């Protein structure tokens, strides 16, 4: 159910604040219109996270593929499939996100990689960045982090 | 103020999910992804969450029956559970997940057990609240949503 704006009845301060924030979010959501067809790979072992991240990307017109483990991600990239963006979790089944990231970078892949994971501290962030992700984002992935990256990839 | 009584009730129920700390801003993001083409999207995602997370809960329960605790494994399970919970905006569940992981990192087995019991309570409470909320939402029918140009 989408939130509704108040009618002519007096809105509370809380209503105004909530609707202000919502209006700002909607602005973020509707502001971006991609000129180019971008592609993204989402690598997350959790179905809910993977589905939501793919849906969020698709809502901006990004074509997505999803895999649920690091080994399949590496295999897909090794097969020659190219993506503008890879979103990858740190803890993954079969082959973890750190090693998968290293292997993808070792293949000479230079596309933007976002490490989107549950963070336990600065050391985890540094480890993921050192493995080769360009940006570290704490879950959940949200438009405020994603939209500027999509703009950059779209050359806006 | 919503004039339709069912919608008014729904709005009150929705607000209480936030006021009582059960959900956070991420829930609003789910709502933003719902549109005319996917009018039950939020309910479908929440259903998916409860279906998949049940498996993780079971894994953790089984892992807590094995002594000594494998804190690395427990932490990995909870990492996934926390990620999943945060993606639907389950605020209290996410907070308990954080406590559990802290107990794992400090090797506090008793703390893990206590935290897990509390987590299951919050998880069950939220499931009940979502159940009532979506049942009413179905009665209320779809609302017109702002949609992004595709």
HADDOCK unambig.tbl for C-alpha pairs under 7 A between the chains (distance, minus, plus):
assign (segid A and resid 1 and name CA) (segid B and resid 31 and name CA) 6.03 0.50 0.50
assign (segid A and resid 1 and name CA) (segid B and resid 143 and name CA) 6.77 0.50 0.50
assign (segid A and resid 2 and name CA) (segid B and resid 31 and name CA) 5.31 0.50 0.50
assign (segid A and resid 2 and name CA) (segid B and resid 32 and name CA) 6.57 0.50 0.50
assign (segid A and resid 2 and name CA) (segid B and resid 143 and name CA) 6.94 0.50 0.50
assign (segid A and resid 2 and name CA) (segid B and resid 145 and name CA) 5.99 0.50 0.50
assign (segid A and resid 6 and name CA) (segid B and resid 1 and name CA) 5.21 0.50 0.50
assign (segid A and resid 7 and name CA) (segid B and resid 1 and name CA) 5.53 0.50 0.50
assign (segid A and resid 9 and name CA) (segid B and resid 1 and name CA) 6.37 0.50 0.50
assign (segid A and resid 29 and name CA) (segid B and resid 148 and name CA) 6.81 0.50 0.50
assign (segid A and resid 30 and name CA) (segid B and resid 148 and name CA) 5.11 0.50 0.50
assign (segid A and resid 30 and name CA) (segid B and resid 149 and name CA) 6.90 0.50 0.50
assign (segid A and resid 46 and name CA) (segid B and resid 80 and name CA) 6.56 0.50 0.50
assign (segid A and resid 46 and name CA) (segid B and resid 84 and name CA) 6.64 0.50 0.50
assign (segid A and resid 48 and name CA) (segid B and resid 45 and name CA) 6.95 0.50 0.50
assign (segid A and resid 48 and name CA) (segid B and resid 48 and name CA) 6.45 0.50 0.50
assign (segid A and resid 48 and name CA) (segid B and resid 49 and name CA) 5.68 0.50 0.50
assign (segid A and resid 48 and name CA) (segid B and resid 84 and name CA) 5.98 0.50 0.50
assign (segid A and resid 49 and name CA) (segid B and resid 84 and name CA) 5.66 0.50 0.50
assign (segid A and resid 49 and name CA) (segid B and resid 87 and name CA) 6.01 0.50 0.50
assign (segid A and resid 59 and name CA) (segid B and resid 150 and name CA) 6.96 0.50 0.50
assign (segid A and resid 60 and name CA) (segid B and resid 150 and name CA) 6.78 0.50 0.50
assign (segid A and resid 61 and name CA) (segid B and resid 150 and name CA) 6.25 0.50 0.50
assign (segid A and resid 118 and name CA) (segid B and resid 79 and name CA) 6.56 0.50 0.50
assign (segid A and resid 118 and name CA) (segid B and resid 83 and name CA) 5.81 0.50 0.50
assign (segid A and resid 139 and name CA) (segid B and resid 83 and name CA) 6.30 0.50 0.50
assign (segid A and resid 139 and name CA) (segid B and resid 86 and name CA) 6.79 0.50 0.50
assign (segid A and resid 139 and name CA) (segid B and resid 87 and name CA) 6.96 0.50 0.50
assign (segid A and resid 140 and name CA) (segid B and resid 86 and name CA) 5.97 0.50 0.50
assign (segid A and resid 140 and name CA) (segid B and resid 87 and name CA) 5.03 0.50 0.50
